Amino acid sequence: MARYYRYRLPPWARNCITVIEKVTLPILIFQLIRTLLFPTSLDVFLLGAFTGLFIAFYLEWI
């Protein structure tokens, strides 16, 4: 359902979603490396948030 819902958005919003979708994986990898090197509670929280966002895009929930 999310695949068709994107096309009802304005073009600028679709563009923002596509950019966020493309940038999520490199940020996730960077955050994973940072969490392994300097584990703080904020890093673990950010890693969980980016992982959830990546899974949501991968399963096309967003």
GIVEN-V542541 format. One record per helix or strand of 3 or more residues. SS is the DSSP state (H for helix, E for strand). FROM is the first residue (numbers start at 1). LEN is the number of residues. If there is no record, write none. Layout:
# GIVEN-V542541
ss->{SS,SS}
from->{FROM,FROM}
len->{LEN,LEN}
This chain:
# GIVEN-V542541
ss->{H,H,H}
from->{2,11,41}
len->{7,27,18}
